[in-house]
Amino acid sequence: MSQVLDFVGRVIKAGCSIVYPVRRGSDMRLHRMQVQQVVPGDGDRPPQITGFNSDGRRVNVQNVNNVVVAVPLGDPE
């Protein structure tokens, strides 16, 4: 199984805290998400990260090239 890497080359694992960009109209923000599941991509589908954002909403992120691991698994916040 291949590993899913963030923008700077760190491995994204379940339990990590990541930061990803969100655009609403002309407003750009960074949102934080607690990763619950990481599905590596295959030839037809890109990698996908599933988790819960700071508002408690379930989020699916497919563009892993724009995410950064803020708190790796096992590190204190």
C-alpha positions as CSV (number, residue, x, y, z in Angstrom):
1,M,0.0,0.0,0.0
2,S,1.4,3.4,-0.9
3,Q,1.6,6.3,1.5
4,V,-0.3,9.5,1.2
5,L,2.0,12.6,1.5
6,D,1.1,16.2,2.3
7,F,2.5,19.3,0.5
8,V,5.9,19.1,2.3
9,G,6.3,15.4,2.0
10,R,5.1,14.2,5.5
11,V,3.0,11.1,5.7
12,I,-0.7,11.6,6.4
13,K,-2.1,9.0,8.9
14,A,-5.4,8.5,10.7
15,G,-5.2,10.5,13.9
16,C,-3.1,13.4,12.5
17,S,-4.3,17.0,12.5
18,I,-4.1,18.6,9.1
19,V,-4.7,22.1,7.7
20,Y,-6.4,22.5,4.3
21,P,-7.6,25.6,2.3
22,V,-11.2,26.4,1.8
23,R,-12.6,29.0,-0.7
24,R,-16.1,30.6,-0.4
25,G,-16.4,33.2,-3.1
26,S,-13.5,35.6,-2.8
27,D,-12.9,34.5,0.9
28,M,-9.9,32.1,1.4
29,R,-9.4,30.4,4.8
30,L,-7.4,27.5,6.3
31,H,-9.5,24.9,8.2
32,R,-8.2,22.3,10.5
33,M,-9.3,18.7,10.4
34,Q,-8.7,15.6,12.5
35,V,-8.0,12.7,10.1
36,Q,-10.1,9.6,10.6
37,Q,-9.3,7.7,7.4
38,V,-6.8,7.9,4.6
39,V,-7.5,6.1,1.3
40,P,-4.6,5.9,-1.1
41,G,-5.4,6.6,-4.7
42,D,-5.1,4.2,-7.5
43,G,-4.8,4.8,-11.3
44,D,-8.3,6.1,-11.6
45,R,-8.9,7.9,-8.3
46,P,-6.9,10.4,-6.4
47,P,-6.0,9.8,-2.7
48,Q,-8.8,10.8,-0.3
49,I,-8.7,12.0,3.4
50,T,-11.8,11.8,5.5
51,G,-12.2,13.4,9.0
52,F,-13.9,16.0,11.1
53,N,-13.2,19.7,11.0
54,S,-13.2,22.0,14.0
55,D,-17.0,22.5,13.7
56,G,-17.6,18.8,13.9
57,R,-18.6,18.4,10.3
58,R,-17.4,15.4,8.3
59,V,-15.1,16.5,5.5
60,N,-13.6,14.6,2.5
61,V,-10.4,16.1,1.0
62,Q,-9.3,14.8,-2.4
63,N,-6.6,17.4,-3.3
64,V,-3.9,16.2,-0.9
65,N,-1.4,18.4,-2.7
66,N,-2.8,21.4,-0.8
67,V,-2.9,20.0,2.8
68,V,-0.2,20.2,5.5
69,V,0.1,18.0,8.5
70,A,-0.1,20.4,11.5
71,V,0.2,17.9,14.3
72,P,1.6,14.5,13.3
73,L,0.2,11.4,15.0
74,G,1.6,11.0,18.5
75,D,2.8,14.6,19.0
76,P,1.1,16.7,21.6
77,E,-0.9,19.7,20.5
